[in-house]
Amino acid sequence: MSNNIKFEYVSRVLEQNNNFSLPVKGSKNAAGYDFINPEEVTIQPKEIKYVKTGIKAMFPDNIALLLFNRSSNPKKKNLILINGVGVVDADYYNNEDNEGEIAFAFYNISAIPLTIQKGEKLGQGMFVKYEDISDYNSENVNERKGGFGSTGE
């Protein structure tokens, strides 16, 4: 991974001193990094739950971290990502609401509660480079002040 891109633990994880895992690639040529569930979480039927990873990511402004569900989650666990693909912006890192902790927005489509065990894979994160349009007027854009949903209504 580039020296300008890195995963870190959020402070609550460091304080617990548990055996959490930073995201890793599943194979040499994997495009994404696997996020591991740091603690047991139960999602009730038809519930949307933000499953926190204990991880934050620092990366340059022209890069985004895209979060994808595991391909097996919908069939085996009845879990979908409610937003399809999660988008983590560079200015999400160390925001004042939640320190930039990355979470997967899961929806339990089944009629029974589902528990994700500690140590199970949640999904994947992939860093992608993007370009801004050259004449974009950034004077009218607000600075990020918080976590999930903080940049709009």
MDTraj code that builds the backbone (N, CA, C; nanometers):
import mdtraj as md
import numpy as np

residues = "MET SER ASN ASN ILE LYS PHE GLU TYR VAL SER ARG VAL LEU GLU GLN ASN ASN ASN PHE SER LEU PRO VAL LYS GLY SER LYS ASN ALA ALA GLY TYR ASP PHE ILE ASN PRO GLU GLU VAL THR ILE GLN PRO LYS GLU ILE LYS TYR VAL LYS THR GLY ILE LYS ALA MET PHE PRO ASP ASN ILE ALA LEU LEU LEU PHE ASN ARG SER SER ASN PRO LYS LYS LYS ASN LEU ILE LEU ILE ASN GLY VAL GLY VAL VAL ASP ALA ASP TYR TYR ASN ASN GLU ASP ASN GLU GLY GLU ILE ALA PHE ALA PHE TYR ASN ILE SER ALA ILE PRO LEU THR ILE GLN LYS GLY GLU LYS LEU GLY GLN GLY MET PHE VAL LYS TYR GLU ASP ILE SER ASP TYR ASN SER GLU ASN VAL ASN GLU ARG LYS GLY GLY PHE GLY SER THR GLY GLU".split()
xyz = np.array([
    [0.0853, -0.1180, 0.0000],
    [0.0000, 0.0000, 0.0000],
    [0.0895, 0.1238, 0.0000],
    [0.0446, 0.2270, -0.0640],
    [0.1201, 0.3512, -0.0733],
    [0.1485, 0.4080, 0.0654],
    [0.2587, 0.4798, 0.0788],
    [0.2916, 0.5444, 0.2060],
    [0.1904, 0.6515, 0.2432],
    [0.1149, 0.7008, 0.1451],
    [0.0143, 0.8033, 0.1706],
    [-0.1206, 0.7447, 0.2088],
    [-0.1319, 0.6135, 0.2088],
    [-0.2562, 0.5453, 0.2430],
    [-0.2268, 0.4477, 0.3550],
    [-0.3080, 0.4563, 0.4621],
    [-0.2870, 0.3582, 0.5694],
    [-0.4138, 0.3401, 0.6518],
    [-0.4279, 0.2210, 0.7058],
    [-0.5340, 0.1890, 0.8003],
    [-0.4785, 0.2067, 0.9412],
    [-0.5655, 0.2512, 1.0318],
    [-0.5286, 0.2657, 1.1730],
    [-0.6466, 0.2203, 1.2583],
    [-0.6187, 0.1893, 1.3829],
    [-0.7249, 0.1601, 1.4792],
    [-0.7793, 0.2917, 1.5356],
    [-0.9080, 0.2964, 1.5650],
    [-0.9643, 0.4121, 1.6343],
    [-0.9303, 0.3998, 1.7823],
    [-0.9421, 0.5087, 1.8557],
    [-0.8972, 0.5113, 1.9951],
    [-0.9699, 0.4106, 2.0837],
    [-1.1002, 0.3878, 2.0628],
    [-1.1725, 0.2916, 2.1481],
    [-1.1148, 0.1515, 2.1364],
    [-1.0636, 0.1170, 2.0189],
    [-1.0011, -0.0133, 1.9980],
    [-0.8658, -0.0184, 2.0674],
    [-0.7902, 0.0889, 2.0556],
    [-0.6591, 0.0935, 2.1211],
    [-0.6738, 0.0855, 2.2732],
    [-0.7785, 0.1497, 2.3268],
    [-0.8019, 0.1478, 2.4711],
    [-0.8405, 0.0082, 2.5201],
    [-0.9131, -0.0676, 2.4375],
    [-0.9553, -0.2027, 2.4763],
    [-0.8409, -0.3022, 2.4682],
    [-0.7408, -0.2695, 2.3856],
    [-0.6249, -0.3556, 2.3684],
    [-0.6646, -0.4987, 2.3322],
    [-0.7711, -0.5108, 2.2530],
    [-0.8140, -0.6423, 2.2058],
    [-0.7340, -0.6830, 2.0839],
    [-0.7507, -0.8054, 2.0439],
    [-0.6800, -0.8585, 1.9285],
    [-0.7596, -0.8313, 1.8012],
    [-0.7695, -0.7032, 1.7614],
    [-0.8390, -0.6647, 1.6394],
    [-0.7446, -0.6797, 1.5216],
    [-0.8003, -0.6821, 1.4030],
    [-0.7208, -0.7006, 1.2831],
    [-0.7401, -0.5843, 1.1864],
    [-0.6304, -0.5275, 1.1389],
    [-0.6390, -0.4281, 1.0328],
    [-0.6797, -0.5000, 0.9037],
    [-0.7459, -0.4293, 0.8109],
    [-0.7849, -0.4930, 0.6850],
    [-0.6636, -0.5457, 0.6082],
    [-0.6822, -0.6612, 0.5459],
    [-0.5769, -0.7240, 0.4665],
    [-0.6368, -0.7766, 0.3361],
    [-0.5504, -0.7940, 0.2379],
    [-0.5933, -0.8540, 0.1123],
    [-0.6067, -1.0048, 0.1305],
    [-0.7091, -1.0616, 0.0659],
    [-0.7299, -1.2057, 0.0737],
    [-0.6345, -1.2847, -0.0135],
    [-0.5785, -1.2197, -0.1156],
    [-0.4805, -1.2833, -0.2033],
    [-0.3912, -1.1746, -0.2622],
    [-0.2833, -1.2160, -0.3242],
    [-0.1841, -1.1226, -0.3783],
    [-0.2459, -1.0217, -0.4742],
    [-0.3360, -1.0642, -0.5603],
    [-0.3928, -0.9762, -0.6618],
    [-0.5338, -0.9293, -0.6294],
    [-0.5751, -0.9436, -0.5064],
    [-0.7086, -0.8963, -0.4676],
    [-0.7150, -0.7442, -0.4809],
    [-0.8273, -0.6944, -0.5293],
    [-0.8451, -0.5500, -0.5450],
    [-0.8796, -0.4838, -0.4126],
    [-0.9477, -0.5566, -0.3254],
    [-0.9949, -0.4982, -0.2011],
    [-0.9268, -0.5556, -0.0785],
    [-0.9483, -0.4852, 0.0325],
    [-0.8968, -0.5254, 0.1628],
    [-1.0137, -0.5756, 0.2463],
    [-0.9985, -0.6943, 0.3051],
    [-1.1046, -0.7539, 0.3854],
    [-1.1117, -0.6879, 0.5227],
    [-1.2315, -0.6445, 0.5601],
    [-1.2569, -0.5902, 0.6934],
    [-1.3114, -0.7025, 0.7810],
    [-1.2540, -0.7168, 0.8990],
    [-1.2908, -0.8220, 0.9930],
    [-1.3758, -0.7621, 1.1042],
    [-1.4822, -0.8321, 1.1410],
    [-1.5708, -0.7857, 1.2474],
    [-1.4978, -0.7923, 1.3822],
    [-1.4846, -0.6792, 1.4535],
    [-1.4068, -0.6772, 1.5776],
    [-1.4821, -0.7242, 1.7014],
    [-1.6156, -0.7329, 1.6933],
    [-1.6943, -0.7723, 1.8110],
    [-1.8284, -0.8296, 1.7657],
    [-1.8831, -0.9184, 1.8443],
    [-2.0112, -0.9801, 1.8085],
    [-2.1207, -0.8743, 1.7958],
    [-2.1987, -0.8843, 1.6874],
    [-2.3059, -0.7882, 1.6600],
    [-2.4290, -0.8655, 1.6152],
    [-2.5461, -0.8296, 1.6705],
    [-2.6718, -0.8904, 1.6271],
    [-2.7560, -0.7854, 1.5557],
    [-2.8089, -0.8246, 1.4409],
    [-2.8946, -0.7372, 1.3615],
    [-3.0336, -0.7996, 1.3587],
    [-3.1314, -0.7257, 1.4052],
    [-3.2691, -0.7747, 1.4132],
    [-3.3312, -0.7796, 1.2732],
    [-3.4407, -0.8566, 1.2566],
    [-3.5088, -0.8629, 1.1267],
    [-3.5492, -0.7233, 1.0789],
    [-3.5250, -0.6981, 0.9525],
    [-3.5611, -0.5716, 0.8865],
    [-3.4937, -0.4499, 0.9501],
    [-3.3868, -0.4706, 1.0237],
    [-3.3148, -0.3612, 1.0889],
    [-3.1963, -0.3172, 1.0037],
    [-3.1711, -0.1867, 1.0021],
    [-3.0492, -0.1305, 0.9449],
    [-2.9539, -0.1069, 1.0613],
    [-2.8333, -0.1583, 1.0489],
    [-2.7358, -0.1411, 1.1566],
    [-2.6001, -0.1061, 1.0974],
    [-2.5391, -0.0038, 1.1534],
    [-2.4039, 0.0331, 1.1153],
    [-2.3080, -0.0515, 1.1981],
    [-2.2432, -0.1457, 1.1329],
    [-2.1505, -0.2358, 1.2005],
    [-2.0122, -0.1726, 1.1948],
    [-1.9667, -0.1272, 1.3106],
    [-1.8390, -0.0563, 1.3206],
    [-1.7228, -0.1537, 1.3093],
    [-1.6174, -0.1066, 1.2435],
    [-1.5015, -0.1917, 1.2185],
    [-1.3859, -0.1701, 1.3158],
    [-1.3863, -0.0583, 1.3889],
    [-1.2731, -0.0251, 1.4753],
    [-1.1554, 0.0319, 1.3980],
    [-1.1780, 0.0598, 1.2696],
    [-1.0708, 0.1023, 1.1783],
    [-1.1041, 0.2385, 1.1181],
    [-1.0008, 0.3176, 1.0966],
    [-1.0122, 0.4405, 1.0174],
    [-0.9038, 0.4334, 0.9113],
    [-0.9191, 0.5159, 0.8067],
    [-0.8220, 0.5124, 0.6974],
    [-0.7800, 0.6536, 0.6616],
    [-0.6514, 0.6717, 0.6434],
    [-0.5975, 0.8004, 0.6001],
    [-0.5493, 0.7833, 0.4562],
    [-0.5935, 0.8765, 0.3698],
    [-0.5539, 0.8696, 0.2296],
    [-0.5677, 1.0074, 0.1657],
    [-0.5020, 1.0301, 0.0506],
    [-0.5026, 1.1615, -0.0149],
    [-0.6419, 1.2037, -0.0619],
    [-0.6568, 1.3332, -0.0870],
    [-0.7849, 1.3915, -0.1271],
    [-0.8394, 1.3386, -0.2590],
    [-0.7560, 1.2936, -0.3492],
    [-0.8046, 1.2473, -0.4789],
    [-0.8319, 1.0965, -0.4814],
    [-0.8513, 1.0397, -0.3628],
    [-0.8798, 0.8969, -0.3499],
    [-1.0036, 0.8811, -0.2627],
    [-1.0816, 0.7778, -0.2918],
    [-1.1960, 0.7410, -0.2075],
    [-1.1815, 0.5941, -0.1712],
    [-1.2368, 0.5571, -0.0578],
    [-1.2417, 0.4178, -0.0169],
    [-1.3844, 0.3703, -0.0392],
    [-1.4029, 0.2724, -0.1266],
    [-1.5351, 0.2172, -0.1541],
    [-1.5529, 0.0890, -0.0734],
    [-1.6681, 0.0760, -0.0086],
    [-1.6985, -0.0408, 0.0736],
    [-1.7995, -0.1296, 0.0025],
    [-1.7665, -0.2562, -0.0123],
    [-1.8515, -0.3526, -0.0801],
    [-1.8872, -0.4674, 0.0145],
    [-2.0065, -0.5207, -0.0023],
    [-2.0505, -0.6373, 0.0727],
    [-1.9730, -0.7599, 0.0249],
    [-1.9641, -0.8605, 0.1073],
    [-1.9114, -0.9891, 0.0632],
    [-2.0146, -1.0514, -0.0294],
    [-1.9700, -1.1163, -0.1327],
    [-2.0638, -1.1747, -0.2287],
    [-2.1501, -1.2828, -0.1644],
    [-2.1020, -1.3462, -0.0575],
    [-2.1777, -1.4530, 0.0077],
    [-2.2787, -1.4015, 0.1105],
    [-2.2675, -1.2770, 0.1542],
    [-2.3551, -1.2274, 0.2611],
    [-2.5045, -1.2293, 0.2280],
    [-2.5480, -1.1878, 0.1095],
    [-2.6928, -1.1902, 0.0841],
    [-2.7523, -1.3311, 0.0909],
    [-2.6848, -1.4291, 0.0341],
    [-2.7397, -1.5652, 0.0318],
    [-2.7207, -1.6389, 0.1645],
    [-2.6006, -1.6347, 0.2184],
    [-2.5708, -1.7120, 0.3390],
    [-2.6198, -1.6450, 0.4671],
    [-2.6194, -1.5110, 0.4711],
    [-2.6511, -1.4406, 0.5954],
    [-2.7724, -1.3494, 0.5843],
    [-2.8305, -1.3358, 0.4660],
    [-2.9442, -1.2447, 0.4459],
    [-2.9080, -1.0999, 0.4787],
    [-2.7845, -1.0618, 0.4485],
    [-2.7370, -0.9253, 0.4740],
    [-2.7053, -0.8548, 0.3427],
    [-2.7594, -0.7350, 0.3285],
    [-2.7237, -0.6511, 0.2153],
    [-2.6724, -0.5187, 0.2700],
    [-2.5939, -0.4485, 0.1884],
    [-2.5547, -0.3124, 0.2238],
    [-2.6688, -0.2224, 0.1796],
    [-2.7269, -0.1509, 0.2729],
    [-2.8456, -0.0716, 0.2446],
    [-2.8166, 0.0392, 0.1437],
    [-2.6937, 0.0873, 0.1383],
    [-2.6577, 0.1927, 0.0440],
    [-2.5903, 0.1384, -0.0811],
    [-2.5914, 0.0084, -0.1010],
    [-2.5296, -0.0525, -0.2188],
    [-2.3786, -0.0574, -0.2084],
    [-2.3162, 0.0574, -0.2145],
    [-2.1711, 0.0712, -0.1981],
    [-2.1477, 0.1865, -0.1027],
    [-2.0673, 0.1640, -0.0020],
    [-2.0312, 0.2724, 0.0891],
    [-1.9182, 0.3542, 0.0301],
    [-1.9233, 0.4850, 0.0502],
    [-1.8176, 0.5739, 0.0023],
    [-1.7583, 0.6462, 0.1224],
    [-1.6290, 0.6289, 0.1421],
    [-1.5570, 0.6966, 0.2490],
    [-1.4673, 0.8009, 0.1842],
    [-1.4903, 0.9274, 0.2182],
    [-1.4113, 1.0376, 0.1639],
    [-1.2865, 1.0605, 0.2481],
    [-1.1854, 1.1216, 0.1877],
    [-1.0595, 1.1472, 0.2577],
    [-1.0794, 1.2323, 0.3826],
    [-1.1753, 1.3264, 0.3803],
    [-1.1944, 1.4130, 0.4972],
    [-1.2792, 1.3486, 0.6066],
    [-1.3139, 1.2233, 0.5887],
    [-1.3841, 1.1486, 0.6940],
    [-1.2880, 1.1103, 0.8068],
    [-1.1603, 1.0989, 0.7738],
    [-1.0554, 1.0626, 0.8695],
    [-1.0487, 1.1671, 0.9812],
    [-1.0545, 1.1212, 1.1048],
    [-1.0467, 1.2053, 1.2244],
    [-1.1518, 1.3161, 1.2277],
    [-1.2734, 1.2886, 1.1776],
    [-1.3798, 1.3881, 1.1889],
    [-1.4240, 1.3978, 1.3345],
    [-1.4905, 1.5070, 1.3684],
    [-1.5190, 1.5337, 1.5101],
    [-1.6291, 1.4466, 1.5689],
    [-1.7127, 1.3815, 1.4863],
    [-1.8208, 1.2969, 1.5389],
    [-1.7753, 1.1590, 1.5849],
    [-1.6912, 1.0946, 1.5039],
    [-1.6589, 0.9548, 1.5342],
    [-1.5160, 0.9151, 1.4995],
    [-1.4285, 1.0104, 1.4876],
    [-1.2864, 0.9848, 1.4633],
    [-1.2600, 0.9242, 1.3252],
    [-1.3643, 0.9083, 1.2457],
    [-1.3484, 0.8505, 1.1132],
    [-1.3622, 0.6997, 1.1100],
    [-1.4258, 0.6425, 1.2131],
    [-1.4409, 0.4971, 1.2166],
    [-1.5294, 0.4500, 1.1014],
    [-1.4791, 0.3553, 1.0268],
    [-1.5491, 0.2994, 0.9124],
    [-1.6512, 0.1974, 0.9610],
    [-1.7701, 0.2005, 0.9006],
    [-1.8756, 0.1056, 0.9349],
    [-1.9465, 0.0607, 0.8081],
    [-1.9994, -0.0594, 0.8119],
    [-2.0798, -0.1135, 0.7030],
    [-2.2264, -0.0987, 0.7410],
    [-2.3071, -0.0403, 0.6507],
    [-2.4506, -0.0183, 0.6758],
    [-2.5284, -0.1406, 0.6269],
    [-2.5445, -0.2385, 0.7162],
    [-2.6115, -0.3631, 0.6803],
    [-2.7614, -0.3558, 0.7068],
    [-2.8359, -0.4303, 0.6251],
    [-2.9805, -0.4473, 0.6416],
    [-3.0073, -0.5971, 0.6433],
    [-3.0742, -0.6426, 0.7479],
    [-3.1099, -0.7838, 0.7618],
    [-3.2422, -0.8052, 0.6881],
    [-3.2375, -0.8737, 0.5735],
    [-3.3577, -0.8944, 0.4923],
    [-3.4403, -1.0140, 0.5381],
    [-3.3941, -1.0844, 0.6406],
    [-3.4661, -1.2034, 0.6859],
    [-3.5665, -1.1703, 0.7959],
    [-3.6386, -1.2723, 0.8388],
    [-3.7385, -1.2579, 0.9450],
    [-3.6837, -1.3014, 1.0807],
    [-3.5545, -1.3324, 1.0870],
    [-3.4951, -1.3763, 1.2140],
    [-3.3712, -1.2923, 1.2446],
    [-3.3369, -1.2773, 1.3735],
    [-3.2148, -1.2037, 1.4084],
    [-3.0915, -1.2748, 1.3527],
    [-2.9907, -1.1966, 1.3183],
    [-2.8677, -1.2512, 1.2647],
    [-2.7512, -1.1997, 1.3471],
    [-2.6640, -1.2887, 1.3884],
    [-2.5455, -1.2489, 1.4633],
    [-2.4220, -1.2668, 1.3768],
    [-2.3427, -1.1613, 1.3697],
    [-2.2125, -1.1672, 1.3034],
    [-2.1108, -1.1860, 1.4149],
    [-2.0374, -1.2931, 1.4072],
    [-1.9415, -1.3257, 1.5122],
    [-1.8139, -1.2423, 1.4988],
    [-1.7480, -1.2223, 1.6111],
    [-1.6165, -1.1579, 1.6107],
    [-1.5241, -1.2425, 1.5223],
    [-1.4481, -1.1749, 1.4364],
    [-1.3533, -1.2451, 1.3503],
    [-1.4059, -1.2784, 1.2119],
    [-1.5382, -1.2652, 1.1894],
    [-1.5941, -1.2906, 1.0563],
    [-1.5657, -1.1730, 0.9644],
    [-1.5525, -1.2020, 0.8361],
    [-1.5336, -1.0958, 0.7381],
    [-1.6654, -1.0213, 0.7188],
    [-1.6576, -0.8881, 0.7155],
    [-1.7757, -0.8048, 0.6931],
    [-1.7923, -0.7716, 0.5459],
    [-1.6862, -0.7297, 0.4830],
    [-1.6890, -0.6860, 0.3445],
    [-1.5500, -0.6437, 0.3034],
    [-1.5441, -0.5748, 0.1899],
    [-1.4160, -0.5323, 0.1363],
    [-1.4126, -0.3825, 0.1141],
    [-1.2938, -0.3269, 0.1243],
    [-1.2722, -0.1871, 0.0919],
    [-1.1715, -0.1757, -0.0207],
    [-1.2023, -0.0911, -0.1179],
    [-1.1134, -0.0720, -0.2313],
    [-1.0848, 0.0770, -0.2482],
    [-0.9574, 0.1119, -0.2563],
    [-0.9183, 0.2501, -0.2802],
    [-0.9230, 0.2778, -0.4295],
    [-0.9875, 0.3889, -0.4663],
    [-0.9956, 0.4274, -0.6071],
    [-0.9580, 0.5744, -0.6210],
    [-0.8880, 0.6040, -0.7282],
    [-0.8510, 0.7415, -0.7582],
    [-0.9628, 0.8030, -0.8412],
    [-0.9906, 0.9310, -0.8166],
    [-1.0917, 1.0005, -0.8949],
    [-1.0394, 1.1384, -0.9316],
    [-1.1046, 1.1998, -1.0278],
    [-1.0662, 1.3326, -1.0746],
    [-1.1792, 1.4313, -1.0479],
    [-1.1444, 1.5532, -1.0089],
    [-1.2415, 1.6616, -0.9974],
    [-1.2506, 1.7324, -1.1313],
    [-1.3666, 1.7904, -1.1595],
    [-1.3782, 1.8689, -1.2815],
    [-1.2976, 1.9970, -1.2643],
    [-1.2353, 2.0421, -1.3710],
    [-1.1369, 2.1498, -1.3613],
    [-1.1949, 2.2844, -1.3195],
    [-1.3194, 2.3131, -1.3562],
    [-1.3746, 2.4441, -1.3222],
    [-1.4720, 2.4384, -1.2046],
    [-1.4573, 2.3364, -1.1213],
    [-1.5463, 2.3183, -1.0071],
    [-1.5284, 2.4324, -0.9076],
    [-1.6384, 2.4917, -0.8647],
    [-1.6356, 2.6040, -0.7710],
    [-1.6392, 2.5506, -0.6278],
    [-1.5230, 2.5338, -0.5676],
    [-1.5163, 2.4768, -0.4332],
    [-1.5435, 2.5791, -0.3237],
    [-1.5615, 2.7059, -0.3591],
    [-1.5890, 2.8091, -0.2580],
    [-1.7242, 2.7875, -0.1900],
    [-1.8172, 2.7223, -0.2585],
    [-1.9518, 2.7013, -0.2044],
    [-1.9685, 2.5666, -0.1350],
    [-1.8601, 2.4948, -0.1152],
    [-1.8656, 2.3620, -0.0545],
    [-1.8263, 2.3717, 0.0925],
    [-1.9054, 2.3093, 0.1777],
    [-1.8794, 2.3120, 0.3217],
    [-1.7675, 2.2165, 0.3599],
    [-1.7009, 2.2462, 0.4698],
    [-1.6035, 2.1553, 0.5282],
    [-1.6793, 2.0494, 0.6071],
    [-1.6266, 1.9275, 0.6105],
    [-1.6898, 1.8206, 0.6880],
    [-1.6796, 1.8542, 0.8358],
    [-1.7899, 1.8363, 0.9073],
    [-1.7931, 1.8621, 1.0513],
    [-1.8269, 1.7375, 1.1317],
    [-1.8503, 1.6248, 1.0661],
    [-1.8892, 1.5067, 1.1420],
    [-1.8822, 1.3797, 1.0620],
    [-1.9555, 1.2792, 1.1119],
    [-1.9500, 1.1446, 1.0566],
    [-2.0563, 1.1173, 0.9543],
    [-2.1266, 1.0039, 0.9696],
    [-2.2263, 0.9574, 0.8733],
    [-2.3312, 1.0639, 0.8462],
    [-2.3528, 1.0948, 0.7191],
    [-2.4580, 1.1872, 0.6785],
    [-2.4325, 1.3313, 0.7135],
    [-2.3116, 1.3683, 0.7449],
    [-2.2836, 1.5036, 0.7935],
    [-2.2634, 1.6055, 0.6816],
    [-2.2520, 1.5592, 0.5565],
    [-2.2244, 1.6543, 0.4497],
    [-2.3490, 1.6935, 0.3702],
    [-2.4640, 1.6503, 0.4127],
    [-2.5874, 1.6853, 0.3421],
    [-2.7087, 1.6415, 0.4201],
    [-2.8246, 1.6664, 0.3602],
    [-2.9504, 1.6323, 0.4292],
    [-2.9966, 1.4935, 0.3977],
])
top = md.Topology()
chain = top.add_chain()
for i, resn in enumerate(residues, 1):
    res = top.add_residue(resn, chain, resSeq=i)
    for name in ("N", "CA", "C"):
        top.add_atom(name, md.element.get_by_symbol(name[0]), res)
traj = md.Trajectory(xyz[None], top)
